Amino acid sequence: MKRYKKEKPFLECLTKTCNKSLCCEKIGISRQSVYRWEAKDPRFRYEVEEALQMGTDHICDIAENTLVKKAREGNIQAAKIILENNKKAYRKPREQTPPEFMKPRRIETVVFMQHGDPDPTEEQIQAQIEKQNKEKQNENPDVLE
């Protein structure tokens, strides 16, 4: 019975703060109790997730209102943040570096295909690359790889 008396105030606190630790402290329950309740009761787990989302939305609303207020007061940084996040013309271009596995690899298999081997092994490719690198180094001895 004790649990059900503390559930409602805990969930109400979450909708305002979106912080489980803070709400546990305010209500006088341990975080372990909340985690145990969530594990045993899917309904309670759902209500916690909903309250956390509402709390996050509430905090974001406060932050947005504060930002708009600062921009109205003439705070250039606040105005810049609003513009960069709401108008395409003011957005900073983001560097788009592809992951390593998507970067093109320089494997020269032309030599193998000329000799009738359309599917060279990795060792053959590596040997060919090393051979070509040595040839290039002989052509330009001042250039280090």
N, C-alpha and C positions, 0 to 999 in steps of 0.2 A: 504494500500500500504506500509506503514511503516514496517509492520510485515515482508513482503516478502524480504525487503532489509536487514533485520537483521537475517533472518533464515539461510542463507548460511554461513555468518561468524560465527554464533553460532555453526552450525553443524561442520564446519571446526575446530573450537576450541575444540569441544568435541572429535574429532578424535585424537587430540594431547594430551589432558589432562584428559579426562574421568571425568570431574568435572563440573557439571551444574552450581554451585554457582560461581566458578571462571570465567567460560565463560560468564555468565550473567553480572558479574561485568565488564569484559573486553569489552563486546559489548555495555553495557549501557542499559540493560533491566532488569526488575525484574524477579525473579524466578516465581512469581505468573503468570506473562504473559506467560512464557514458559509452566507452568502447564495448564493454560487455553487453550493455543494453542494445546497442546497435547490432552486435553479432547475434543476439538471441531473437530480436524483434525486427523483421523486415519493415513493418509499418513505421516504427520509430526511426529506423535508418533512413527511410524515404523522407520523413518529416524533417530530420536533421539536414539532409541534402537540400530540401526546399528552403529551409530557414537560412542555411548558409548562402544559397543563391540570392535570396531576398536581402540578406545582410550585405552581400557584395554589391548588389544593385544600389542599395541605400548609401553605402560608402562612396560608390562611384558618383552618385548624384550629388553628394556633398562636395566631392572633389571638383566636379564640373562647375557647380555653382560658385565655389571659391575661385576657381580659375576665371570664370566669366566676370565675377566681381572685380578681381585684380585687373583684368584687361580693361574694364570700364574706368578704373581708377588711373589708367595710363601705364600700367606695368607692361613694358615692351616684351619681356620674356613670356608672360602669360598670353599676350596677343599672338606672339610667334607660335607658341604651342597650339593654340586654337586654329590658326591658319594652316599650319603644317599637317594637322590631323583632319581637317575638314575641306580643304580646297586643293584640288589636284595641282594647280599652278604653283602652289607654295611647297609642295612635298619635296623632300630631299631624295635624290636618286639613291637607291640602295644598291650596294655592290652585290652582284649576283655571281658568286663563285660556285661553280658546280662541285659536287662531292668528288672525291678522288677517283672513285670507280667510273665516273662519267667523263672524265677528262680523256681526250684522245691519246692513245699510245702510239708512239712512233716505231712501228715495226715494219721493216722493209722486206717484203716477201717476193718482190719482183724477180729476184735472181732465182729463187726456187721454182717459180712458175715458168720461167724460161727454160728450165731444165726438165720440165715435165712433172714436177712434184707440186701439185696444187694444194697439198695439205701438209706443210712442214711441221716437224715436232718443235716443241718449245726450245729444246737444246739447239736445234739447227738454226732457229731464228736468232737465239742469243749469240751463237757463234758468228753468224753473218753480221749482226749489229757490231760486235766487237771488231770484226775484220774491217768493216766500213769506218768505224771510229779510228782505228789505227791508220787506215789510209788517209783519212782527213787530217790526222795529227801529223803524218809525214808530209802532207801538202802544206800545212800551216804549223810548223813546230813551235811557234811563239804562243799559240792558243792552247790554254789548258781547259780541260773539261771539268 
